[in-house]
Amino acid sequence: MDIPVTTIATDRVEFPIARSGSSTKATSPIPLWERWNDYGIALLLEGSVGSEKGELRQALAAFAEVERLGRPDGPLNLARVLHKEGRLDEAVAALRRAAAAGAPPWTVGWLSGLVNKENGHLDEAIANFESVLDASSPEMQKRGFDFSRDYEVINELGQTLFERAKMERDPSRADRRTALLTRAAGAFDRTLAVDSENVVAHYALGQIYSLLGDRERAANHTALHARYKPDENARDRAVALARASNPAANHAAQSIVIYRLEAPSTGPFPAHAGGAR
């Protein structure tokens, strides 16, 4: 049976033969820390939904090596992995090391906001997200960075303000609660100025205006959320049908994929087999 094989890429390494007593070592033009960092990022990105979280233990080891090589990318990316694993105290320590090593303050602020939010330190998280949105420096201008319109950060700020407002339950704190809800609404309005169909913003505004007693606005945003929200049932059904009809694609879509190097003894040979991950 002929097995169809497609060559996607090739590489070649030549090992020179040295005389006895001498040694020859090939070097890469890419710095060692960068290769470790790219490897760690690939491991981290393998899966991001539910229990499919990628190869996080291996990613931790890779980023630890980057930190050992003296790069701020190491502790910064360690914080990403630790946050993904729910090891928040360790993530905080890694972010402190990253900041001390000179990691970009906007990235440190973003990750610190996420960690503080999950830790329940909402006031600190609000300050973190606002620092990212307001950030400006010669380096950022040189690199063309402007996060003031980044609606992922804006939505996190709005959600954190909303959660903070819910903590003001005492009737004597009603004014403070209203002020926080108003700030949250303002944040989500900033998102809609960038993306008018943003379902996160419309859903949150429907809830916020309901709590503020503005029924008309609440109903409007609730209706817009229902209009723009993807049909998750239809999407999940389409994905399930596609996976069931194509075992090769279903296998390749897993978080961690191991391909066969030879055909199984029974059954059709997978179209994707013949190579190694």
N, C-alpha and C positions, 0 to 999 in steps of 0.2 A: 504493500500500500504506500503510495507516494504521499508524503505529508507536506502540505503547503507551508512555506516559511517565508516571512517577509523580513528582510534585513533593514532595521530602522537606523542603526548607526554602527560604525566600526571604529576601532582604535588599535594602535600598534605600539608596543614598547620594545625597544632593543636593549639587550643587556650585553654590554661590551665584555669581552673576555680579557681579564687582566693577568699579568704574569704573577707568579708566586711571590708573595710578600708585598704586593701593591694592591690598592683598592680603588674602585671607581664608584662614585655615588651619583645617581641621577637626581637632579633638583627640579622642582616645579616652579614656574614663574608666579604661581598663585601662592600668597603667604600661607604658612601652616595654620595660623589662627583662623583665616578666612575659610579654609577647607573644612576645619572642624566646625566652624559656625554654620556653614551651609549644610553640612551633614546633620547637625542638630536641628536646624530649621525643618529639613525634610522629615526627620523623625517626628517632630512636634506636629507637623501638618497632616500626618497620617491619621485621619479620622477626627471629627469634631462634634459628633452627635451621639448623645446617650452614652452607652458603655464603650463605644468605639472611639477611644481617646489616643490612638496611635501608640508608638513605642516611647512612652514618656521616660521610662527608666534609662533607656539608651540616650535619649535627648539630654537628660540631666548630666550624664557622664560626658557627653560631647561639650556641653556649655561649661562644665567645670574645667575642662581642658582649655577652653578659650579664656576663661578667667585666669587660669594658671599661667597662660602665656601673656598676661598683662593687658588684656583688652577689656574695656567697659562693656562690650557686647556680651561678654560671658555672664556676669551677674544679672544684666538686664534681661537676657533671654532665659536665664534660670528662673527669674521672677515670673515670666510668662508660663513656664512649665509648672512651677509650684502653685500658681494661681489656678491653673487648669486642674491640678490634682486636689485643690482645696486645702493645701498646706499654707494657710495665709500668714502665719507668724514667720515662717521661713521666707515667704515671698517678701514680707516687709524688710527683713534683714538683707535679702539680696538687693532690693531696691536702694537701700541705704548705701550698700557697697558700690552699686552702679553709679549713684549720684556722686559719691566721693571720688570715683575713678574717672568722672568726666562724661558720663553718658548724656545724650541729648535731654535737656530738662523737660521738653514737651512730651517725650515718650515716658520719662519717669513720672511726670504728672498724670498722664493718662492711666498708666498701670497702677499708680498709687491710688487714684480715684476709684478704680474697680475694686482693689483690695479693701480700701477703707469702707466702701459701700457694703461689701459682703460682711465685713467685720462689725457693721452697725455704727461706724463712726461717720455719720452722715454729714455733719458740719465740715469735717475735714475733707470728705469726698467732694462736697460742693465747692470748696476752695480749690481743690485739685483740678476739677473740670473747668472751672472759671479761669484758672491760670493757663490752661491749654488754649482756651478760646481767645484769651487776651494776649497770648504770647507774641512777642515781637523782638527781634534782635537782628544785628547785622548779618549773622550767619543765616538766619531764616530768610531774610530778604535776598541774600546771595543765592540761596538754594530754591527760591520761589515758593517757600512754605507759608501758607496762610490758613490756619485752622478755624478761623472765625465763622466759616460757613460749613464746617464739618458736622453734618447733622447726626452722625453717630455720637459724637461728643455732646452735642446739644441735647439729644434725646436722653443721654445718661444724666446730664445735669437736670433736665426737667423731671425725670423719674425720681431722682434723689431728692429734689425739692418737694415733690409730691409726697414721698415717703416721710420726709421730715415734717411736713405739715400734719400728717396723720398722727404724729406723736403729741401734738398740742391738743389734748382732749379736754383739759380743764376749761370750763366756761370763762374763767378770768383771762385765758390766753386766746380768746377768740380772734382778737385783732392780729395777733402774731400768726395764727393759723391762716387767716384770710390773706395776710401779706405773703406768706409762703406759697399759698395756692396761686395767687396772682403772679408771682415770680415764675412758678412752674408753667402757667399758661403762656407767659411771655416767652419762655424758652421754646415751647412747642410751636408757637407762632413763628419763631425764627426758623424752625425746621420747615414749616409750610411755605415760607418765603423762598426756600431753596428747592423743596420738593413738595408740590401742592397735593400729591397723592400719597404722602407718607402715612401708612396705616397705623404706625406706632403713635404718631402725633395726634391723629384724629381720634383714636381710641382713648388716649389719655385726656384729651381736651373734653371729650364727652363726659368723662367721669369728673373732671375738675369743675366744669361749669355746672354740673348737677349739684356738686357740693356747695358751689357759690350761689346757688339759687337761680341761675340764669337758664331756665328751661329751654328757651328758644335756641340758644347757642349749643346747649348740650344735645338737643335733638338733631341739630344740623350736623354736628361732628359725628354723632352716632350713625346717622344715615350715610355720611361720606365714608366712614370706616367700613360699613357693610358693603358699600359700592366698590371700594378699591381692594378689599381683603381678598386674597387668593382663595379659591375653592380647594381647601386642603384635602377634603375627601376625594375629589376628582384627581388631584395630584398624586395622592398616595395610591389610588387605584391604578393610575397609569403607570407609576413606578413598579408596583407589584406585578402587573401584567407584563411589562417589559422584561423584568428580571426572570419571570417564570418562562417566558418564551425564548430567552437567550441565556443559557447557563454560563457561557463564556463571559458575557458582559456582567452577569450577576457576580461571578467569581472575581472579576477585575475590579468591581465596585466596592469590595470589602475594604475595611480599614487597613489590614495587613494582608498582603497577597503573596502567596508562594506558588510559583508555577511549576508544573511537572516538566522534567527534562526528557521524559520518554512517554510513549503512549501507555495508558492503562491496559491491562490484559483484556478487559471486556468493555463494551460500550463505545460510543463514538469518541473520536479523539478531539479534545477541545480546540477550537480554532485559534485560541490564544497561546496554546502550549508550544513548547519548543525553545523557550528561552528561560533565563533565570532572572529573578528580581535583583 
